[in-house]
Amino acid sequence: MKRHRKPENEQLNEKLKEAAGELLAEEWAAAEETELNPVLRERVMEAAGKERRKSALRRRMVRIGQTAAMLVLTVGVILFCIPNVRAGFVNALVTWYDECFRVEFNPGTLKDNQDADPIVWKTGLTEVPDGYELAERNDCGIGPWEVYMNSAGEPLIFSGNTDRAETLYDTDFLMSETRVNGIPGYCLQHTEDTMTIVTWAEGRAVYSVASYSPDITMEQLIRIAESAE
């Protein structure tokens, strides 16, 4: 049976529809050599011209984007070398992190008249787990600070601050209520590592005991906190 071949202009017209007006280079070459009616030739030329313009625009936009990126990077590096700019950037980054990934937490109660309610600080822990020794003790300006270390290098930290001091915790802590010597407090358990914290307030003083050891349970940490004097 003899097959009837579609005319060249019909074949090209179907290709135009399939390619949604975008012709490949070889199709354009075929169109150059084919006897087409003027209307179809005009459509072919229009589609090919449109594709060339789009390609040229894409290349131009890529070059503009690359130039702009290099300019921004160069200016950023120059500005970052200026100490004040660098410090401002770091402070802005820390502020953004605190606002997005941290919560301000303080179990204490604010009191306006500080002179009428002076703080009598606890100086430190009287009981620590076996294997821990005092490695550092000082007053950081807002309260006591003690660091105990074991042979594995896992710190146990006791600290205190006033109820007006800012205390920030990452949002990936699980928080629950507890009591330390009958005083309401909170337990904080980090969701990704072994860090646990017990914190409570006595008057205007806020205390916390933090452990980084997987061997110290929350119940043990509460008992350690209760030994503070």
C-alpha positions as CSV (number, residue, x, y, z in Angstrom):
1,M,0.0,0.0,0.0
2,K,1.4,3.4,-0.9
3,R,1.8,5.8,1.9
4,H,0.8,9.4,1.4
5,R,3.4,11.7,2.7
6,K,2.3,14.9,4.3
7,P,3.5,18.1,2.5
8,E,6.6,19.7,4.0
9,N,4.7,22.7,5.2
10,E,2.2,20.6,7.1
11,Q,5.0,18.7,8.8
12,L,6.7,21.8,9.8
13,N,3.4,23.3,11.0
14,E,2.9,20.3,13.4
15,K,6.5,20.7,14.7
16,L,5.7,24.3,15.4
17,K,2.7,23.3,17.5
18,E,4.6,20.6,19.3
19,A,7.4,23.0,20.2
20,A,5.1,25.8,21.2
21,G,6.7,28.2,18.9
22,E,10.3,27.2,19.8
23,L,12.3,25.8,16.8
24,L,15.5,23.8,17.0
25,A,18.4,24.9,14.8
26,E,18.0,22.0,12.4
27,E,14.3,22.6,12.0
28,W,15.1,26.2,11.1
29,A,17.6,25.0,8.5
30,A,15.0,22.7,7.0
31,A,12.6,25.6,6.8
32,E,15.2,27.6,4.9
33,E,15.5,24.9,2.2
34,T,11.8,24.1,1.9
35,E,9.3,25.7,-0.5
36,L,6.9,27.2,2.0
37,N,4.0,29.5,1.5
38,P,4.7,33.1,2.6
39,V,2.3,33.0,5.6
40,L,4.0,29.8,7.1
41,R,7.5,31.2,6.4
42,E,6.6,34.3,8.3
43,R,5.4,32.2,11.3
44,V,8.7,30.2,11.2
45,M,10.8,33.4,11.1
46,E,8.8,34.9,13.9
47,A,9.1,31.9,16.1
48,A,12.8,31.5,15.5
49,G,13.4,35.2,16.1
50,K,11.5,35.0,19.3
51,E,13.6,32.1,20.5
52,R,16.8,33.9,19.7
53,R,15.7,37.0,21.6
54,K,14.8,34.9,24.6
55,S,18.2,33.2,24.6
56,A,20.0,36.5,24.3
57,L,17.9,37.9,27.2
58,R,18.7,34.8,29.4
59,R,22.4,35.2,28.7
60,R,22.3,38.9,29.4
61,M,20.5,38.3,32.7
62,V,23.0,35.6,33.8
63,R,25.9,38.0,33.1
64,I,24.2,40.8,35.1
65,G,23.5,38.4,38.0
66,Q,27.1,37.1,38.1
67,T,28.4,40.7,38.0
68,A,26.0,41.8,40.8
69,A,27.0,38.8,42.9
70,M,30.7,39.5,42.5
71,L,30.1,43.2,43.4
72,V,28.1,42.4,46.5
73,L,30.7,39.8,47.6
74,T,33.6,42.3,47.1
75,V,31.8,45.1,49.0
76,G,30.8,42.6,51.8
77,V,34.4,41.4,52.2
78,I,35.7,45.0,52.3
79,L,33.1,46.1,54.9
80,F,33.6,42.9,57.0
81,C,37.2,44.0,57.4
82,I,36.1,47.1,59.3
83,P,35.9,46.2,63.1
84,N,32.7,48.2,63.8
85,V,30.9,46.8,60.8
86,R,32.0,43.3,61.7
87,A,30.9,43.7,65.3
88,G,27.5,45.1,64.2
89,F,27.0,42.1,61.9
90,V,27.8,39.6,64.6
91,N,25.5,41.4,67.1
92,A,22.7,41.4,64.6
93,L,23.2,37.7,63.9
94,V,23.2,36.9,67.6
95,T,20.0,39.0,68.1
96,W,18.3,37.2,65.2
97,Y,19.2,33.8,66.6
98,D,18.0,34.8,70.1
99,E,14.7,36.1,68.8
100,C,14.0,33.1,66.5
101,F,15.5,30.1,68.4
102,R,15.6,31.1,72.1
103,V,13.1,32.0,74.8
104,E,13.7,34.3,77.8
105,F,13.1,32.4,80.9
106,N,13.4,33.4,84.5
107,P,11.7,31.7,87.5
108,G,12.3,34.6,89.8
109,T,9.9,37.4,90.8
110,L,10.8,41.0,90.1
111,K,10.8,43.4,93.0
112,D,11.1,47.2,92.5
113,N,12.8,48.0,95.8
114,Q,16.1,46.1,95.7
115,D,17.4,47.8,98.9
116,A,14.5,46.5,100.9
117,D,15.1,43.0,99.7
118,P,18.9,42.4,99.6
119,I,20.2,39.1,98.2
120,V,22.0,36.7,100.5
121,W,23.9,34.5,98.0
122,K,24.4,30.8,98.3
123,T,28.2,30.3,97.8
124,G,28.2,26.9,96.1
125,L,27.4,23.2,96.2
126,T,28.2,21.0,99.3
127,E,27.6,17.7,97.5
128,V,28.8,16.6,94.1
129,P,28.9,13.2,92.5
130,D,32.0,11.0,93.0
131,G,34.8,11.8,90.6
132,Y,34.0,15.5,90.4
133,E,36.4,18.1,91.6
134,L,36.2,21.9,91.8
135,A,37.9,23.4,88.7
136,E,36.9,27.0,88.9
137,R,35.1,29.4,91.3
138,N,34.4,33.1,90.9
139,D,31.8,35.8,91.0
140,C,30.9,36.9,87.5
141,G,29.4,40.1,88.7
142,I,25.8,39.1,88.9
143,G,26.2,36.1,91.2
144,P,28.4,33.0,92.1
145,W,29.9,30.7,89.6
146,E,31.3,27.2,90.2
147,V,32.6,24.6,87.7
148,Y,33.2,21.0,88.7
149,M,34.9,18.6,86.3
150,N,35.2,14.8,86.1
151,S,37.9,12.6,84.4
152,A,35.7,12.5,81.3
153,G,35.8,16.3,81.0
154,E,32.0,16.6,81.6
155,P,31.4,19.9,83.5
156,L,28.9,20.3,86.4
157,I,28.1,24.0,86.7
158,F,26.4,25.9,89.6
159,S,25.6,29.6,89.0
160,G,23.4,32.3,90.4
161,N,22.1,35.6,89.1
162,T,19.6,38.3,90.0
163,D,16.0,38.1,88.8
164,R,16.7,41.1,86.7
165,A,19.3,39.4,84.7
166,E,18.4,38.1,81.2
167,T,18.4,34.3,80.9
168,L,18.0,32.7,77.5
169,Y,17.5,29.1,76.7
170,D,17.3,27.4,73.3
171,T,13.8,26.4,72.3
172,D,14.9,22.7,71.9
173,F,14.8,22.3,75.7
174,L,11.9,20.3,77.3
175,M,10.7,22.1,80.4
176,S,8.9,20.6,83.4
177,E,8.1,21.8,86.9
178,T,9.9,20.5,90.0
179,R,10.8,21.6,93.5
180,V,14.1,22.3,95.1
181,N,13.9,22.0,98.9
182,G,10.2,22.6,98.6
183,I,10.7,25.7,96.4
184,P,9.1,25.7,93.0
185,G,11.6,25.3,90.1
186,Y,12.0,23.9,86.7
187,C,13.8,21.1,85.0
188,L,15.2,21.6,81.4
189,Q,16.2,18.6,79.3
190,H,17.9,19.2,76.0
191,T,16.4,17.2,73.1
192,E,19.6,16.5,71.2
193,D,22.4,16.1,73.8
194,T,22.9,15.2,77.5
195,M,22.6,18.7,78.9
196,T,20.2,19.0,81.8
197,I,19.4,22.0,84.0
198,V,17.6,22.6,87.3
199,T,16.8,26.2,88.1
200,W,14.9,27.8,90.9
201,A,14.5,31.2,92.7
202,E,14.9,32.2,96.3
203,G,13.8,35.8,96.7
204,R,15.5,37.9,94.1
205,A,18.3,35.3,93.6
206,V,17.9,32.8,90.7
207,Y,20.1,29.7,90.8
208,S,20.8,26.9,88.3
209,V,22.8,23.6,88.2
210,A,23.7,22.3,84.8
211,S,25.1,18.9,84.0
212,Y,26.6,17.6,80.8
213,S,27.0,14.0,81.9
214,P,24.7,11.2,80.7
215,D,25.3,9.4,84.0
216,I,23.6,12.1,86.1
217,T,19.9,11.8,86.1
218,M,17.5,14.6,86.6
219,E,16.6,13.2,90.1
220,Q,20.3,13.3,91.0
221,L,20.7,16.8,89.7
222,I,17.8,18.0,91.8
223,R,19.5,16.5,94.9
224,I,22.8,18.2,93.9
225,A,20.9,21.5,93.6
226,E,19.4,21.0,97.1
227,S,22.9,20.8,98.5
228,A,23.6,24.5,97.6
229,E,24.4,26.6,100.6
